[in-house]
Amino acid sequence: MLAAYAARFSPDDPASALEVGERPEPEAREHWSTVTVRAASVNHHDVWSLKGIGLTEAQLPMILGCDAAGVTDDGTEVVVHGVIGADGHGVGPREPRSILSERYPGTLAERVAVPTANLIPKPPELTWADAACLPTAWLTAYRMLFHGAGLTPGQSVLVQGAGGGVASAAIALGSAAGLDVFATSRTEAKRTAALRMGAVAAVEPGARLPMRVDAVIETVGKETWRHTIASVKNGGTIAIAGHTTGDPDPALLTRVFFHELRIQGVTMGTREDLAALMAFLVRTGLRPTVDSVHPLSRADDAVRRVVAGDHVGKVVVTP
């Protein structure tokens, strides 16, 4: 089958380490199912993998991709929940938690094998591209907003780095849920896009907000951390799910304890969260922002777009 995989590591030019070619078909396993992929999407996780973060040489070649929507052998349309081993279904009780493309081949392929318990019926209201955007970025944003930060309608949130998959999802979800959403971006085009997605204001990174917010959605790290710490109100929450620009230095711990801030880490979400997210989209009519769609044969173009940071929303790949 055709697949896009990490053939080597390249910290400086990660897209150059990606190859598209023939890989073995998924092996049949008890309590697992094979899904014929209709659409998948690219995440920063794939970029980190190509840089050699989270994988070893011994695991290469590794098919990349955490997200997919497709069809099972019996014709059921499904969305793949990419977290493996969280509760042992299909992999054994001692299986450590991982994400597809870490211990098991990922979704940037014509077919992917996953534990059957990880399959959730795809609502007919969602397109293949819509559904493929959800299991990592949108699921993470959903959990950051409503579990990590515990936000409720009428509260306020700052989303750092509008344009990325998690950030754009957080803007759209927060707005649809009745939050006052503020966003930052380096480019005017992405600030304008944030306003279209529902932000009440979009500013340059580091710019003062009209008020301190109840929570901050942080996925950027070093470049935005000082602004994040300064923007959250006393007793507020910083929900963090990544640091694309590296670890903050300094951590500004004095402000953290003096203002009694809560820092909550989030890594994706549960199958129940994913089902609830899809139900939320169906009820509200909200849909993911799809930046671009690329054929699997040109998956390197999709990865390059994410590496360059030019995208607004999700970059989708279709076999």
Secondary structure as UniProt FT lines:
FT   STRAND          2..6
FT   HELIX           14..17
FT   STRAND          18..22
FT   TURN            30..31
FT   STRAND          32..42
FT   HELIX           44..51
FT   HELIX           57..59
FT   STRAND          62..63
FT   STRAND          67..72
FT   TURN            73..74
FT   STRAND          77..80
FT   STRAND          83..84
FT   TURN            89..91
FT   TURN            93..94
FT   STRAND          98..99
FT   TURN            100..102
FT   STRAND          111..115
FT   HELIX           116..118
FT   STRAND          119..121
FT   TURN            124..125
FT   HELIX           128..132
FT   HELIX           134..138
FT   HELIX           139..143
FT   HELIX           144..148
FT   TURN            153..154
FT   STRAND          156..159
FT   TURN            162..163
FT   HELIX           165..176
FT   TURN            177..178
FT   STRAND          180..184
FT   HELIX           188..196
FT   TURN            197..198
FT   STRAND          201..203
FT   TURN            205..206
FT   STRAND          213..218
FT   TURN            222..224
FT   HELIX           225..231
FT   STRAND          232..240
FT   TURN            244..245
FT   HELIX           253..258
FT   TURN            259..260
FT   STRAND          262..265
FT   HELIX           271..284
FT   STRAND          290..295
FT   HELIX           296..298
FT   HELIX           299..308
FT   STRAND          314..318
//
